[in-house]
Structures are given as structure tokens and as C-alpha cells.
Amino acid sequence: MSFARKDFGDNFNWGVSTAAYQIEGAHDADGKGLSIWDSFSQKKRNILLGENGNEACNFYQKYEEDIALIRQLNIPVYRFSISWSRIFPEGIGKVNSEGIDFYNRLIDCCLAQGLMPWVTLYHWDLPDALQQKGGWVNRSIVQWFSEFVECCINNFGDRVKHWMILNEPMVFTGAGYFLGVHAPGKKGLGNFLAAAHHAALCQAEGGRIVRSLCADAKIGTTFSYSYLEPYRPNLVRDCKATAKVDALINRMFIEPLLGMGYPIKDLAVLNRIERYMKQDDEVNLAFDMDFIGLQNYTRELIKYSPFVPFVNAKIIKASKRNVPYTQMDWEVYPPSIYEALKKFNSYPAIKEIIVTENGVAFKDTLQDGRIEDTDRVNYLKDHIEQVLRAKKEGVKVNGYFVWTLMDNFEWAEGFNPKFGLVHIDFKTQQRIVKDSGKWYAQFLNPSI
């Protein structure tokens, strides 16, 4: 390997990321209310093989063991999310003290083990009670979310100093309110545009609340970003289609946050979002984040398609292109993360970039108590090397977090995709560190 941890400098943040619904389990324990994923996963045909996150990795009961495992892997930063419905079973109103107690214990456990907690406030598990009132389509969610943020900062802000407001708003609004393939399973352009605008307002308002209540906090939010290229670079139609898809999936949330407004010029259908805007919204969409979380996994090739509404484009699957691909049918293309970092760095208003998710799902084989996941090791090496390449060119990247700590509930794909550094036997809840986890541990502490 041609690089080492020391090449990134002493202040570079190394971590691992998880999300509450994907690992916690205990879906109705100790006063927790239902989330939209609790409800969505119970309905037939929503989740591959009819699975759900009711138990998942049982992190709620096993968090001390898992925090010790993170420490064993020499990982200094642990990024996790707070379940909104564990704090507010009805979404607003009465606070569930047992939910507060759980996250207090988790945070204290991290600190006792020498881990720095980085907390995501919203990682897709909206309280179902709020969805019954329209969820993200209802503009009242700005107030509901503000109440949740205030509660979290007031209870945990004395010890947690790194906060991320939303996780990938394009994904939870697009998949959940336009395509209907994620919770809450809604479809249609109107649902999507309303949900997207309210999420964009919440990411800025959440930042303002954190800053007002915790002056010494470092505040960010996270965005998914796929490097896009036209399937046929010499064909104007493919190039135009690529620009439209880029405006939708890569630029729609970051640019309003930076005070640039929605990228309507490159995707005309976004002008319909104006029907959901009120006075001062354009100003209120903007907030000066301390850092931006970048989440990158792959490259996509875009082909013109007259049959796809609004964008006239379709993604050509990796499995159809004779390239290496993952369990998610995502191309393995390490330069994608370099290109993503360069793009975000080109926005002058972005102060610092943290890669808050990067990882890969491959099929693992447990043999003689070991998982020899060489492909995942190579994926991590190659992508970390691309991060270093960007850093050496002056990109303001200052962190890299692996997705994810352990195999978990991967949303609509259930337990099939394996992203973890740690294998989970979901019948026994046994944890086994994969070779990729051992490699990451050694990379972070070469002396072992």
C-alpha cells in the first residue's frame, strides 16, 4: 500500500457510521413509538424477503459490547443517529425519559471508551404519528423537527460537539415521497417537491437551533453524491440528460443551503417547488454549516430516455456494462469519490468536507470462524487513496467514515446486502470481525 494514516495529518477524523433503525432493534421497547420504517416494513412486498428491523442487530441491548468493539478496531469517531420516535413517541409533545436515558448511556459509554460521538439528528425514521399528519409533506414539520432538535441539544449537547442535521435528504424524500420504494411509500411529484422543500428548510433551521443552544458545536449535514457521466459522451442528448440528473440528485439540497437557490435552470420541473414556498423561505433555506458530510459509493452512467418524465434520463445499471459491481448493483469505481470531493470543494462557501459514508456490500462467506473479504479491503484501500489524492490537491477534506460498523438492516433490501466491517449472525447476534475490520484497525494503528 502506497499510503498510511500519517499521510492525512494528525487532525484528520477517522470513523465509522451507523443509523438507529438499521441496528438498534427494540422497536417498541421502553416507551418507544412507531417510526415510518416500523410501519412500512410490516406491509407485504415492501422489503426484500419480508424482513424488518424489529430486532436488527439488537444494538439497544448490546451497545456496550459494540462500543468496545469499535474501540478494539482503533476507530476514534463513532457516528450514530438518534431515533426521533424513541425520544418523542408521538413525534411531538411528551418526552420519553427512557429514550433520553438510553442515548445518555450510549454517549457516556462512547466517551468512557475514548470515542468521539458524532450524532445525526435525522436518519430517515420519522415518527409514524407525524406521518399520519402528512409527515414531510406537511409544512408543520419545520416546527415538529425544531422541537426534536431542541430536545436533543438540551439533553446531549453538553457532551456531543459534532452534529449532523439530516442524512441524505435527496434519498429519503425521493425514495420515500416520489418513488414510494422507501418509507412512507408515497408517490408523485407533488409529494416529493413539498417534502423536499420542507426538508431543505429543516436542514437550515436545525443548524440555527444547534448554533443558538450550543455555541461550541461543530454543525454539518450530509448529502449523497454519485459521480455522473453520460453513457455516450459524444451524444448531446445524453449530456443534457446527465445535467438534469445531476441537478436533481446531487445539487438540489446543497445549493439552497449555500444560498444559491434550487437548480431550476438545469431542471425546469423544479420551478414547481415555488408553490410550496412562502415569504422569506429563500433566505431561510440557507445556513452556514461548519462542515458538509459527503456520502459517496459509486459512479452512474446516464442515458437519454424520452419515456422517463421530468428528466428524460435513465441510469444504465452496472451489471449491464461489463464492469465490477456490488450486491447493490453499484459499479466499483474509486475515482468517483475523488470527483465528488472536487465538486463539493468547488463551492467556495463550503468550509470543510467530511466523508461521512463510504463502503461496499459484497457477499461474505463465513469459513472456520473467519470472513476473508478481500474485495471489501481493496475497495476501502482504493477509495481512501482517492481521498488522499484529493487532499493532496488542496481539497478541504478532513475526515473519512466507513459505512458501516456491522451488517444491518439495509432498508428495502432487508438483511441481504452486507456492508459491515463486522459480521452479524442475526439468529444468535454473534459478532465476528471481518478481515476488512482487521485491516481498518491496523491501518488506524500500524503499531499493532
FIPALO-680890 format. One line per field, with one value per residue (C-alpha): x, z, y; residue number from 1; residue in one letter. Coordinates in pm, whole numbers, always signed. Each point is the difference from the previous one (the first is absolute). Layout:
<rs>
X [X, ...]
Z [Z, ...]
Y [Y, ...]
num [NUM, ...]
residuo [a, ...]
</rs>
This chain:
<rs>
X [+0, +143, -148, -47, -215, +276, -24, -336, +136, -63, -336, -174, -320, -29, -327, -279, -369, -331, -370, -249, -269, +254, +166, -188, -292, -217, -258, -267, +208, +4, -264, +127, -265, -31, +205, -94, +247, -166, -327, +135, +196, -310, -183, +32, +245, +156, +320, +199, -94, -254, +263, -9, +217, -195, +312, +268, +340, -153, +235, -247, +97, +354, +130, +271, +140, -14, +164, +278, +33, +38, +272, +166, +7, +190, -277, -2, -336, -339, -279, -348, -353, -274, -337, -255, -281, +211, +17, -351, -226, -268, +249, -69, -127, +94, +366, +82, +249, +112, +102, +201, +161, +105, +183, +157, +138, +119, +176, +157, +117, +164, +183, +108, +151, +177, -231, -118, -377, -123, -379, -242, -333, -211, +86, -336, -205, -277, -254, -301, -232, +134, -38, -370, -2, +178, +360, +249, -277, -151, +176, -60, +291, +234, -143, -17, +361, +109, -152, +188, +330, -38, -67, +308, +233, -132, +51, +318, +171, +216, +195, -66, +182, -47, -351, -140, -350, -132, +126, -29, -319, -11, -27, -268, -217, +57, -30, -265, -225, +54, +86, -169, +270, +100, -211, -261, -65, -154, +21, -37, +171, -216, +85, +367, +32, -185, +204, +325, -67, -95, +308, +218, -156, +58, +368, +64, -233, +152, +343, -119, -149, +316, +211, -229, +2, +355, +244, +303, -160, +125, -306, -43, -244, +54, -66, +9, +206, +50, +249, -194, +120, -196, -30, +93, +222, -18, -379, -148, -322, +189, +199, -316, -167, +305, -20, -367, +68, +293, -224, -252, +207, +322, -83, -360, +76, +356, -56, -298, +197, +285, -236, -6, -364, -131, +171, -309, +203, +124, -322, -305, -250, +147, -168, -316, +153, -88, -361, +123, +217, -103, +142, +360, +37, +284, +196, -95, +125, +357, +225, +376, +97, +335, +42, -179, -30, +61, -131, +124, -11, +9, -9, -315, -21, -301, -180, -266, -346, -310, -226, +120, -196, +164, +365, -21, +281, +70, +290, +172, +55, +355, -89, -89, +333, +266, +155, +61, -305, -130, -301, -187, +80, +225, +317, +328, +166, +238, +58, -367, +82, +283, -232, -267, +247, +126, -357, -90, +331, -90, -273, +184, -241, +83, +257, +78, -104, -29, -61, -273, -76, +193, -9, -112, -233, +145, -118, +200, +88, +57, +254, +171, -111, +152, -126, +273, -154, +291, -223, -124, +355, +105, -306, +85, +369, -75, -257, +210, +287, -230, -86, +371, +42, -263, +149, +345, -155, -132, -355, -134, -70, +66, -161, -97, -265, -66, -354, -56, +104, -196, -234, -346, -349, +62, -341, -203, +274, -43, +293, +130, +272, +301, +176, +151, +356, -153, -209, -326, -170, -356, -123, +255, +113, +361, +250, +304, +249, +61, +341, -105, -56, +340, +158, -164, +117, +358, -12, -113, +267, +290, +185, -235]
Z [+0, -106, +282, +375, +260, +78, -357, +89, +294, +373, -4, -266, +134, -40, +83, -65, -53, +92, +11, +278, -183, -178, +317, +321, -8, +314, -228, +270, +317, +289, -131, -357, -255, -351, -279, -367, -54, +272, -188, -355, +65, +131, -331, -256, -288, +134, +120, -172, +156, +226, +261, +254, +253, +309, +145, -259, +176, +347, +54, +255, +234, -125, -41, +265, -178, -334, +130, +142, -343, -166, +250, -73, -368, +90, -146, +173, -124, +19, -207, +100, -22, +255, -49, +2, +111, +290, +131, -101, -39, -158, -188, +215, +350, +282, +20, +66, +289, -66, -353, +138, +250, -273, -204, +314, +80, -358, -10, +341, -110, -310, +205, +259, -280, -148, -300, -133, -68, -318, -4, -292, +103, -280, -176, -163, +292, +25, +277, -158, +198, -198, -328, +82, -15, -337, +112, -210, -232, +287, +49, +375, +1, +25, +345, +93, -101, +186, +321, -47, -68, +306, +219, -129, +43, +346, +115, -183, -115, +311, -119, -375, -195, -358, -145, -342, -67, -276, -168, -378, -45, -373, +77, +268, -190, -343, +97, +266, -154, -378, -86, +301, +43, +348, +298, +7, -352, -152, -368, -228, -92, +233, +302, -88, -58, +319, +204, -158, +68, +362, +49, -145, +243, +288, -78, +28, +295, +183, -45, +140, +306, +75, -33, +230, +273, -28, -98, -7, -219, -348, -223, -330, -211, -243, -372, -231, -312, -299, -267, -327, -357, -326, -131, -345, +58, -363, -2, +96, +125, +251, +119, +56, +178, +227, +91, +97, +219, +161, +87, +158, +197, +73, +12, +115, +373, +22, -213, +191, +322, -148, -90, -371, -22, -169, -330, -204, -299, -65, +92, -92, +187, +327, -63, +127, +347, +14, +83, +337, +75, +226, +72, +128, -87, -242, +275, +257, -222, +54, +296, +42, +99, +162, -216, -270, +17, -337, -56, -311, -118, -378, -347, -214, -380, -134, -328, -162, +25, -137, +207, +344, +110, +112, -51, -326, +129, +138, +184, -177, +266, +71, -57, -361, -68, +48, +300, +356, +220, +350, +160, -54, -373, +46, -204, +187, -120, +256, -194, +68, +353, -129, -251, +266, +233, -278, -82, +358, +43, -298, +208, +169, +295, +115, +280, +62, -145, +195, -185, +238, -194, -240, -13, -196, +8, -118, +72, +292, +77, +359, +6, +311, +200, -246, -280, -254, -182, -220, -243, +279, +124, -350, -38, +322, -89, -348, +119, +290, -247, -216, +306, +60, -367, +42, +328, -156, -273, +260, +43, +343, +104, +364, +80, -122, +158, -116, -64, +208, +330, -36, -237, +57, -137, -336, -45, -289, -63, +348, +140, -337, -73, +229, +53, +342, +126, +249, -91, +190, +37, +27, +164, +282, -12, +1, -123, -209, -123, -373, -158, -116, +363, +94, -291, +103, +358, -112, -240, +284, +236, -196, +319, +80]
Y [+0, +334, +211, -4, +170, +250, +134, +157, +200, -19, +181, -209, -162, -378, -166, -246, +74, -165, +95, -64, -194, -218, -132, +79, -243, +31, +160, +25, -21, +245, +236, +36, +94, -138, +154, +1, -283, -206, +38, -22, -320, -180, +31, -277, +39, +320, -170, -272, -337, +174, +90, +286, +178, -103, -163, +82, -15, +44, +294, +136, -286, -64, +356, -41, -303, +180, +318, -216, -159, +342, +81, -335, +97, +322, +215, +343, +139, -168, +154, -114, +136, +66, -165, +282, -234, -130, +358, +111, -307, +221, +217, +306, +69, -235, -98, -366, +11, -358, +98, +292, -236, -242, +264, +143, -346, -45, +337, -56, -345, +148, +261, -256, -210, +301, +29, +334, -10, +169, +3, +7, +149, -147, -325, -78, -140, +261, -72, -171, +226, +297, -185, -34, +380, +5, -41, +194, +119, +201, +335, -36, -241, +297, +67, -368, -54, +314, -137, -327, +178, +223, -302, -183, +297, +81, -359, -102, +320, +21, -308, -27, +271, -124, +1, -90, +129, -230, -313, +8, +204, -80, -370, +8, +247, -154, -366, +60, +265, -27, -361, -158, -266, +122, +98, +141, -134, +313, +87, +297, +326, +208, -213, +9, +374, +86, -249, +117, +367, -63, -220, +277, +248, -242, -54, +374, +60, -296, +154, +332, -171, -198, +314, +200, -267, -134, +271, -230, -267, -89, -23, -176, -196, -287, -45, -297, +61, -228, +97, +12, -39, -22, -354, +129, +305, +108, +5, +339, -159, -217, +302, +204, -291, -32, +370, -41, -302, +181, +297, -235, -250, +190, +372, +37, +29, +127, +310, +146, -58, +205, +284, -83, -106, -312, -98, +84, +119, -354, -181, +203, -218, +128, +333, -168, +2, +370, -88, -128, +302, +285, +340, -15, -369, +64, +172, -263, -284, +119, -73, +23, -355, -68, -309, -196, -378, -167, -353, -172, -359, -14, +151, -4, +17, +190, -62, +214, -153, +176, -225, +114, +308, +325, -103, -201, -216, -344, -158, -289, -264, -109, -364, +91, +171, -269, +176, -126, +55, -59, -171, +327, -9, +303, +30, -25, +321, +157, +327, +81, +114, +218, +164, +50, +167, +227, +103, +87, +180, +220, +166, +289, +10, -354, +27, -365, -337, -323, -326, -115, -321, -219, -377, -300, -299, -330, -350, -139, -359, -109, -280, -137, +304, +247, +223, +61, +299, +99, +188, +228, +60, +102, +224, +186, +30, +132, +254, +125, +46, +215, +209, +54, +93, +271, +121, +33, +217, +242, -130, +94, -358, -77, -333, -344, -225, -356, -112, -202, -151, -322, -179, +142, +64, +168, +161, -147, -258, -151, -195, -119, +264, -31, +333, -65, -16, -242, -305, -53, -335, +132, -322, -2, +368, -119, +257, -100, +259, -45, +29, +349, +102, -139, +187, +329, -50, -57, +295, +226, -134, -149, -89, -290]
num [1, 2, 3, 4, 5, 6, 7, 8, 9, 10, 11, 12, 13, 14, 15, 16, 17, 18, 19, 20, 21, 22, 23, 24, 25, 26, 27, 28, 29, 30, 31, 32, 33, 34, 35, 36, 37, 38, 39, 40, 41, 42, 43, 44, 45, 46, 47, 48, 49, 50, 51, 52, 53, 54, 55, 56, 57, 58, 59, 60, 61, 62, 63, 64, 65, 66, 67, 68, 69, 70, 71, 72, 73, 74, 75, 76, 77, 78, 79, 80, 81, 82, 83, 84, 85, 86, 87, 88, 89, 90, 91, 92, 93, 94, 95, 96, 97, 98, 99, 100, 101, 102, 103, 104, 105, 106, 107, 108, 109, 110, 111, 112, 113, 114, 115, 116, 117, 118, 119, 120, 121, 122, 123, 124, 125, 126, 127, 128, 129, 130, 131, 132, 133, 134, 135, 136, 137, 138, 139, 140, 141, 142, 143, 144, 145, 146, 147, 148, 149, 150, 151, 152, 153, 154, 155, 156, 157, 158, 159, 160, 161, 162, 163, 164, 165, 166, 167, 168, 169, 170, 171, 172, 173, 174, 175, 176, 177, 178, 179, 180, 181, 182, 183, 184, 185, 186, 187, 188, 189, 190, 191, 192, 193, 194, 195, 196, 197, 198, 199, 200, 201, 202, 203, 204, 205, 206, 207, 208, 209, 210, 211, 212, 213, 214, 215, 216, 217, 218, 219, 220, 221, 222, 223, 224, 225, 226, 227, 228, 229, 230, 231, 232, 233, 234, 235, 236, 237, 238, 239, 240, 241, 242, 243, 244, 245, 246, 247, 248, 249, 250, 251, 252, 253, 254, 255, 256, 257, 258, 259, 260, 261, 262, 263, 264, 265, 266, 267, 268, 269, 270, 271, 272, 273, 274, 275, 276, 277, 278, 279, 280, 281, 282, 283, 284, 285, 286, 287, 288, 289, 290, 291, 292, 293, 294, 295, 296, 297, 298, 299, 300, 301, 302, 303, 304, 305, 306, 307, 308, 309, 310, 311, 312, 313, 314, 315, 316, 317, 318, 319, 320, 321, 322, 323, 324, 325, 326, 327, 328, 329, 330, 331, 332, 333, 334, 335, 336, 337, 338, 339, 340, 341, 342, 343, 344, 345, 346, 347, 348, 349, 350, 351, 352, 353, 354, 355, 356, 357, 358, 359, 360, 361, 362, 363, 364, 365, 366, 367, 368, 369, 370, 371, 372, 373, 374, 375, 376, 377, 378, 379, 380, 381, 382, 383, 384, 385, 386, 387, 388, 389, 390, 391, 392, 393, 394, 395, 396, 397, 398, 399, 400, 401, 402, 403, 404, 405, 406, 407, 408, 409, 410, 411, 412, 413, 414, 415, 416, 417, 418, 419, 420, 421, 422, 423, 424, 425, 426, 427, 428, 429, 430, 431, 432, 433, 434, 435, 436, 437, 438, 439, 440, 441, 442, 443, 444, 445, 446, 447, 448]
residuo [m, s, f, a, r, k, d, f, g, d, n, f, n, w, g, v, s, t, a, a, y, q, i, e, g, a, h, d, a, d, g, k, g, l, s, i, w, d, s, f, s, q, k, k, r, n, i, l, l, g, e, n, g, n, e, a, c, n, f, y, q, k, y, e, e, d, i, a, l, i, r, q, l, n, i, p, v, y, r, f, s, i, s, w, s, r, i, f, p, e, g, i, g, k, v, n, s, e, g, i, d, f, y, n, r, l, i, d, c, c, l, a, q, g, l, m, p, w, v, t, l, y, h, w, d, l, p, d, a, l, q, q, k, g, g, w, v, n, r, s, i, v, q, w, f, s, e, f, v, e, c, c, i, n, n, f, g, d, r, v, k, h, w, m, i, l, n, e, p, m, v, f, t, g, a, g, y, f, l, g, v, h, a, p, g, k, k, g, l, g, n, f, l, a, a, a, h, h, a, a, l, c, q, a, e, g, g, r, i, v, r, s, l, c, a, d, a, k, i, g, t, t, f, s, y, s, y, l, e, p, y, r, p, n, l, v, r, d, c, k, a, t, a, k, v, d, a, l, i, n, r, m, f, i, e, p, l, l, g, m, g, y, p, i, k, d, l, a, v, l, n, r, i, e, r, y, m, k, q, d, d, e, v, n, l, a, f, d, m, d, f, i, g, l, q, n, y, t, r, e, l, i, k, y, s, p, f, v, p, f, v, n, a, k, i, i, k, a, s, k, r, n, v, p, y, t, q, m, d, w, e, v, y, p, p, s, i, y, e, a, l, k, k, f, n, s, y, p, a, i, k, e, i, i, v, t, e, n, g, v, a, f, k, d, t, l, q, d, g, r, i, e, d, t, d, r, v, n, y, l, k, d, h, i, e, q, v, l, r, a, k, k, e, g, v, k, v, n, g, y, f, v, w, t, l, m, d, n, f, e, w, a, e, g, f, n, p, k, f, g, l, v, h, i, d, f, k, t, q, q, r, i, v, k, d, s, g, k, w, y, a, q, f, l, n, p, s, i]
</rs>
